[in-house]
Each structure stands twice: as structure tokens, then as C-alpha cells.
Amino acid sequence: MTDERFERDEDVRAWMKELASVPVDGRPLPDARLLWWKAELLKRWDTQRQAVAPIERAEPIQVGIGLAGAVLLLGWLWRYAPVPSNTLIFATVLSLVLLVTIATLTVRQL
């Protein structure tokens, strides 16, 4: 058992000597202040991303609520129309198509 350990120690010594013989490039190490500044910046960005995440998840829900409210308002106003004429029907259908199109484009951009 001690022979195996001795052989492993020799292997480690040989590897360390080989590692020590590898030439080190002459580039200077980066400035510690720059590394600290980058780490702080990354930490701030991560904090901001975590703070904004719930808002970004809720945006499609807000668009849906707005669309539902607009459709309900349009339906409520339709009840008070004096006589449903062709112009009023066309305006209502056009309004519904525009509402759905704008909501779809808004959700896709999110």
C-alpha cells in the first residue's frame, strides 16, 4: 500500500515539474480594479433583470385585460346605438379587427 502511494507521489512530482517547465506568457494580469468594476456591473445588471422579470411576465396579461375591456366597452356602447345601420356595423367590425391586430402585434413584440 505504501508503494502505491509512493508511486502516486512520484507521478504528482513529475507532473508538477512538467507544469513548472511550461513557459508563462509575458502578458500582464488585468487590473484588479477593472475586474472588480466588471463584477459589480454584472451584479447590478443581474439585479435589474430580476427586478424587471415579473413586469415582463405580466405585460401580455395587461394587453389581454385591455383588449377584453375594449371589447366590453364596444359591446356596451352597441346596446345604446339608436338603429344598427350598415355604417355602424362596419365601424364595429373594423374596431374589433383593429383591436385584435394591435393586441397580437403587441404580444409578439414582448
C-alpha positions in Angstrom: 0.0 0.0 0.0 2.8 2.4 0.8 4.4 1.5 -2.6 1.2 2.7 -4.4 1.2 5.9 -2.5 4.9 6.5 -3.2 4.3 5.9 -7.0 1.4 8.4 -6.9 3.6 10.9 -5.1 6.2 10.5 -7.8 3.6 11.0 -10.5 2.4 14.2 -8.9 6.0 15.4 -8.6 6.7 14.6 -12.2 3.5 16.4 -13.3 4.4 19.5 -11.2 7.9 19.7 -12.7 6.4 19.4 -16.1 3.9 22.2 -15.3 6.7 24.4 -13.9 8.6 24.0 -17.1 5.8 25.4 -19.3 6.6 28.9 -20.3 4.3 31.6 -19.0 3.3 34.3 -21.5 4.5 37.8 -20.7 1.1 39.5 -20.7 0.4 41.4 -17.5 -2.5 40.4 -15.4 -5.6 42.6 -15.7 -6.0 45.4 -13.2 -7.9 44.3 -10.1 -10.0 47.5 -10.1 -11.2 46.7 -13.6 -12.1 43.2 -12.6 -14.0 44.5 -9.5 -15.8 47.1 -11.6 -16.9 44.5 -14.2 -18.1 42.2 -11.4 -20.1 45.0 -9.8 -21.6 45.9 -13.2 -22.7 42.3 -13.8 -24.2 42.1 -10.4 -26.2 45.3 -11.0 -27.4 44.1 -14.4 -28.5 40.8 -12.8 -30.4 42.6 -10.0 -32.1 44.8 -12.6 -33.0 41.8 -14.7 -34.5 40.0 -11.7 -36.5 43.2 -10.7 -38.0 43.6 -14.2 -38.8 39.9 -14.8 -42.3 40.0 -13.1 -43.2 43.1 -15.0 -42.2 41.5 -18.3 -44.2 38.3 -17.5 -47.3 40.5 -16.7 -47.3 42.5 -19.9 -49.2 40.0 -22.1 -51.8 39.7 -19.3 -52.2 43.5 -19.3 -52.7 43.5 -23.0 -55.4 40.8 -22.7 -57.2 42.8 -20.0 -57.1 45.9 -22.1 -58.4 44.0 -25.1 -61.2 42.5 -23.1 -62.1 45.9 -21.6 -62.2 47.5 -25.1 -64.4 44.7 -26.4 -66.8 45.0 -23.4 -67.0 48.8 -23.9 -67.7 48.4 -27.5 -70.5 45.9 -26.7 -71.9 48.2 -24.0 -71.9 51.1 -26.5 -73.6 48.9 -29.1 -76.6 48.5 -26.8 -77.2 52.2 -26.8 -76.9 52.7 -30.6 -80.2 54.0 -32.0 -80.6 51.8 -35.0 -77.8 49.4 -36.1 -77.0 50.7 -39.6 -74.5 49.3 -42.1 -72.1 52.0 -41.2 -72.3 51.3 -37.5 -71.8 47.5 -38.2 -68.8 48.2 -40.4 -67.3 50.5 -37.8 -67.8 48.0 -35.1 -66.3 45.1 -37.0 -63.4 47.3 -38.1 -62.8 48.4 -34.5 -62.8 44.7 -33.3 -60.3 43.7 -36.1 -58.0 46.7 -35.2 -58.1 45.8 -31.5 -57.2 42.2 -32.1 -54.5 43.1 -34.6 -52.9 45.6 -32.3 -53.1 43.3 -29.3 -51.5 40.5 -31.3 -48.6 42.7 -32.5 -48.0 44.0 -29.0 -47.8 40.5 -27.5 -45.5 39.3 -30.3 -43.1 42.2 -29.6 -42.9 41.3 -25.9 
